[in-house]
Amino acid sequence: MKIAILNDTHAGVRNSSEIFIDYQYRFYNEIFFPYCEDNNITHIIHLGDYYDHRKNVNFKALNANRQMFLEPLRKKGMTMDIIPGNHDVFHKNTNDLCSLKELLGYYTSNINIIMKPTTINDMHFLPWVNNENYEHSMKYIKSRKGGTLFAHLELKDFEMMRGIKSPQGMLKSEFKHFDRVYSGHFHASSIQDNITYLGCQMEFTWADCEDDKYFHIYDTDKKTMTRIRNPLILYKKIYYNDDKTDYSKIDDVSDYADKFVKIIVEKKGNPFMFDKFVDRLSDINTHELKIAENFSEFLGENVVTSIEDVENTTDLMNNYIDGINTDLNKDKMKNLMNSLYNEALDMEIQ
Ligand SMILES: [Mn+2]
């Protein structure tokens, strides 16, 4: 039997922004459900973070999610098993108050919310691990032998986003006795030993840019996981270099319409050509048009790294921290700065 795997779909993401609601709608309507229909897939396993915000969700996002996901799911006669992720639970130390239970209650005839570690045949399901369920979860993990674990894990030293590894979390060695482990939580996909982070299916922040997104199909007979590309792109970077490209010849910039666009200026020999190119981009409807020029003038004198081509804010912050003379734990500082930055991104779009 083939089962579709989703994770970290974050209904209501980015403050329930229309842009992201529309993007999620397109993913389900144009990509995900048609694939399931074409391939006779009628069951989904969701690895958590169904909702975006731990504490609230607005009616617009709920309404949209019902129309783009819950109703098609029911109409097509599909079913779903789901475990809560950290974004689906109100408190940090317990899963007790869980948005899945509060909001998907009406749909429980076809949605099975798994709140306790559960084994069905050779498939194990582990809800988000917190202080309250830690001991029980560890006992469960240790008591299993082989099989496939589906979870929403925070594991140390796996990439949280491209290039940034988690400084905290459980150790992968705790899970080495499973044949394979598939997890949500970190939005960048990665594989170490028997553990696969599937990565999120959609682009939600600049950290997802140029990081291909996939949903997955698990074959319960062959025990294989196949990834299916989501071709819908929301973030696009332009590496501007007029030594290499004659931008006066690029008239059609319609590819950048309805996208978040960032021009990273590598070389701008002809300012007039640059301005004209930016004008053309300004004339189409982008969600956002950012220009990243050379930031070297903003670097403090302690900072030894010479950053010629700053690509994104995260790189800039990390490079800056690397260059600072301090005995403080730089990984901790990076982690803090990155979570602050992501929090700020969430506030950005209304
Ligand atoms: Mn998530």
Boltz pocket constraint, residues with backbone or C-beta under 6 A from the ligand:
constraints:
  - pocket:
      binder: B
      contacts: [[A, 8], [A, 48], [A, 49], [A, 85], [A, 87], [A, 185], [A, 186], [A, 187]]
      max_distance: 6.0
